[in-house]
Amino acid sequence: MLTLTEAKTSGKTTRTERFELLGYRFAPHHYRKDRHWYLGASPSKQSVQRFKTKVGELLVPGNKGPWPVVRDQLNRLLRGWSTYFSYGTRLSAYRAIDNHVSDRVRHFLVKRHKVQGRGTQRFSHDTVFGELGVLHLRRVHIGPPSCASR
């Protein structure tokens, strides 16, 4: 049974006002290619931030599990989040998550392997999403690269 709370319930004009519901932000969006406006949904900033927190909690230096186990846990989190947020305009949220995951994985592995410096050479963005096998949300969004770009 659904009950409405008057303090939390309000009417919105969707053409001009935004609102959040179930982790999504419904609002007017700006289409970058031809610059027209449309009504759309995207993951809310709070949802993205909560997910980043979950990634940070998984990739703490105290996590002593072998990398394949940690990677599989991380990939399950990423797959679940991307499945829930597979509707609407999501590229910017996916890009933010990918960048955060890349940074956290690099930081995690630099500490684990006692690498000097920031580890950007050894654990580059391409290495994290390639050799190390972390799910790349942007690839989920736009699909695998074409044969010509491989």
C-alpha positions in Angstrom: 0.0 0.0 0.0 1.3 3.4 -0.9 0.9 6.3 1.5 1.6 9.9 0.6 3.1 12.3 3.1 1.9 15.8 2.5 5.2 17.3 3.6 7.1 15.3 1.0 4.5 15.4 -1.8 4.3 18.3 -4.3 3.1 18.9 -7.8 5.8 19.7 -10.4 5.7 21.2 -13.9 7.9 18.7 -15.6 8.7 21.0 -18.5 10.6 23.4 -16.2 11.1 21.7 -12.9 13.1 18.7 -11.9 12.4 16.1 -9.3 14.0 12.9 -8.0 12.4 9.5 -7.7 13.9 6.1 -7.0 17.4 7.3 -7.6 16.6 9.0 -10.9 16.5 12.7 -11.6 13.7 13.7 -14.0 14.3 17.0 -15.6 14.6 18.9 -18.9 17.9 17.8 -20.5 20.0 19.4 -23.2 20.9 17.3 -26.2 24.5 18.1 -27.0 24.5 17.3 -30.7 21.8 19.6 -32.0 21.3 21.6 -28.8 17.5 20.9 -28.4 15.8 20.4 -25.0 13.9 17.2 -24.1 12.4 15.7 -20.9 14.5 12.9 -19.7 15.7 10.8 -16.7 19.3 10.3 -15.5 20.9 8.9 -12.4 20.7 11.4 -9.6 23.9 12.9 -8.2 23.1 11.3 -4.8 22.9 7.9 -6.5 26.2 8.4 -8.2 27.8 9.6 -4.9 26.4 6.6 -2.9 27.8 4.2 -5.5 31.2 5.9 -5.3 31.1 5.4 -1.5 30.4 1.7 -2.0 33.3 1.4 -4.4 35.5 3.1 -1.8 34.4 0.7 0.9 35.2 -2.3 -1.2 38.7 -1.0 -2.3 40.1 -0.2 1.1 43.7 -1.2 1.9 42.5 -3.6 4.6 40.8 -5.8 1.9 43.4 -8.6 1.6 41.4 -10.8 -0.8 43.1 -11.9 -4.0 42.7 -9.5 -7.0 40.4 -11.8 -9.0 38.0 -12.0 -6.0 38.0 -8.3 -5.4 37.6 -7.6 -9.1 34.6 -9.9 -9.3 33.0 -8.2 -6.4 33.6 -4.8 -8.0 32.2 -6.0 -11.3 29.1 -7.4 -9.6 28.5 -4.0 -8.1 29.1 -2.2 -11.4 26.9 -4.6 -13.3 24.1 -4.3 -10.8 24.3 -0.5 -10.7 24.4 -0.2 -14.5 21.5 -2.6 -14.9 19.3 -0.5 -12.6 20.4 2.8 -14.2 20.2 1.5 -17.8 17.3 3.9 -18.6 17.6 7.4 -19.7 20.5 9.8 -20.1 23.4 8.0 -18.3 26.6 8.7 -20.2 27.9 11.5 -17.8 27.1 9.3 -14.8 28.8 6.3 -16.3 31.8 8.5 -17.1 32.0 9.8 -13.6 31.8 6.2 -12.2 34.4 5.0 -14.6 36.9 7.7 -13.6 36.3 7.1 -9.9 36.6 3.3 -10.3 39.9 3.7 -12.3 41.3 6.1 -9.6 40.2 3.8 -6.7 41.5 0.6 -8.3 44.8 2.3 -9.1 45.2 3.6 -5.5 44.2 0.2 -4.2 46.8 -1.7 -6.3 49.5 0.9 -5.7 49.2 0.4 -2.0 48.9 -3.4 -2.3 52.0 -3.7 -4.6 54.0 -0.9 -2.9 54.5 1.0 -6.1 56.4 4.3 -5.9 54.4 7.3 -7.0 50.8 7.4 -8.2 51.0 4.3 -10.3 49.6 5.9 -13.5 52.2 4.1 -15.7 51.7 0.6 -14.3 48.0 0.9 -13.6 46.7 3.1 -16.4 43.1 3.6 -17.3 43.5 1.2 -20.2 45.2 -1.4 -18.0 42.4 -1.2 -15.3 39.6 -1.7 -17.8 41.7 -4.1 -20.0 44.2 -6.5 -18.5 42.8 -6.2 -15.0 39.3 -7.0 -16.2 37.3 -4.3 -14.5 33.9 -3.6 -16.2 34.0 -0.4 -18.1 30.5 1.2 -17.9 31.1 3.5 -20.9 31.6 0.4 -23.0 28.3 -1.0 -21.6 26.7 2.2 -22.7 28.1 2.6 -26.2 28.9 -1.0 -26.9 32.1 -2.8 -27.7 34.6 -1.0 -30.0 34.3 -1.7 -33.7 36.7 -4.1 -35.5 38.3 -1.1 -37.2 39.4 0.5 -34.0 40.9 -2.6 -32.4 
